[in-house]
Amino acid sequence: MAYILLAFSIISEVFGSTMLKLSNGFKKLFPVLGVAIGYMISFYLLSLTLMKLPLTFTYAVWSGVGTVLTTIVGVFLFKEHLNLKGIIGIILIIVGVVMLNIV
């Protein structure tokens, strides 16, 4: 169950970050509400996850997977460009999350 909460926490965080981009500097009401709701749900679910899973694992997965998914959203939804350095960075994030979880 904790892993499901973590997954939904990550999805909510990515949603909030996406709405942050769409808010146009907090000038559009509905995306601003999406930011607030997305982050509130994300942190609430993250707090529930931390009741069952260790902080090191949980935060590494939450931040790492959230960063990778947000990058993917940026590339596909906002047509942002990802160069070789960015791809290598994403690979290093994934490797780092895996390495933290092996220990």
C-alpha positions in Angstrom: 0.0 0.0 0.0 2.8 2.4 0.8 4.3 2.0 -2.7 0.9 2.9 -4.2 0.7 6.0 -2.0 4.3 6.9 -3.1 3.3 6.5 -6.8 0.3 8.8 -6.4 2.4 11.3 -4.4 4.8 11.4 -7.3 2.0 11.8 -9.9 0.5 14.6 -7.8 3.8 16.4 -7.6 4.4 16.1 -11.4 0.8 17.4 -11.9 1.5 20.4 -9.6 4.8 21.1 -11.4 3.0 21.0 -14.7 0.3 23.3 -13.5 3.1 25.7 -12.2 4.3 26.0 -15.8 0.7 26.5 -17.1 0.0 29.2 -14.4 2.1 31.7 -16.4 3.7 33.2 -13.3 0.6 32.6 -11.1 -1.5 34.7 -13.5 -4.1 32.1 -14.4 -6.5 31.0 -11.7 -7.2 27.3 -12.6 -3.5 26.3 -13.0 -2.7 28.1 -9.7 -5.4 26.0 -8.0 -3.9 22.9 -9.7 -0.5 23.8 -8.2 -1.9 24.1 -4.7 -4.0 21.0 -5.0 -1.3 18.9 -6.6 1.3 19.8 -4.1 -1.0 19.4 -1.1 -2.0 16.0 -2.2 1.6 15.1 -3.0 2.9 16.1 0.4 0.0 14.5 2.3 0.5 11.2 0.5 4.3 11.5 1.0 3.7 11.9 4.7 1.5 8.8 4.8 4.2 6.9 2.8 6.8 7.9 5.4 4.8 6.1 8.1 5.7 2.8 6.4 8.9 3.3 4.4 12.2 4.8 5.4 13.0 8.5 4.6 16.1 7.7 2.5 14.3 5.4 0.2 11.1 7.4 0.0 12.6 10.8 -0.7 15.1 9.4 -3.2 12.4 7.7 -5.2 10.0 10.7 -4.9 12.4 13.3 -6.0 14.2 11.2 -8.6 11.2 9.7 -10.3 9.4 13.1 -10.0 12.3 14.8 -11.7 12.4 12.3 -14.5 8.7 12.4 -15.1 8.6 16.2 -15.0 11.4 16.2 -17.6 9.4 13.8 -19.8 6.3 16.1 -19.5 8.4 19.1 -20.4 9.7 17.4 -23.5 6.4 16.0 -24.8 3.9 18.6 -23.6 5.9 21.8 -23.8 8.2 20.8 -26.6 11.3 21.5 -24.5 14.6 20.2 -25.8 16.7 17.6 -24.1 20.3 17.4 -25.1 22.9 14.8 -24.4 23.9 16.3 -21.0 20.2 16.2 -20.0 19.9 12.6 -21.0 23.1 11.7 -19.1 21.7 13.6 -16.1 18.5 11.6 -16.1 20.4 8.4 -16.4 22.6 9.4 -13.4 19.4 10.3 -11.4 18.0 6.8 -12.1 21.3 5.1 -11.3 21.5 7.2 -8.0 18.0 6.2 -6.9 18.7 2.5 -7.7 22.1 2.7 -5.8 20.4 4.2 -2.8 17.9 1.5 -2.7 20.5 -1.3 -3.0 22.2 -0.3 0.2 
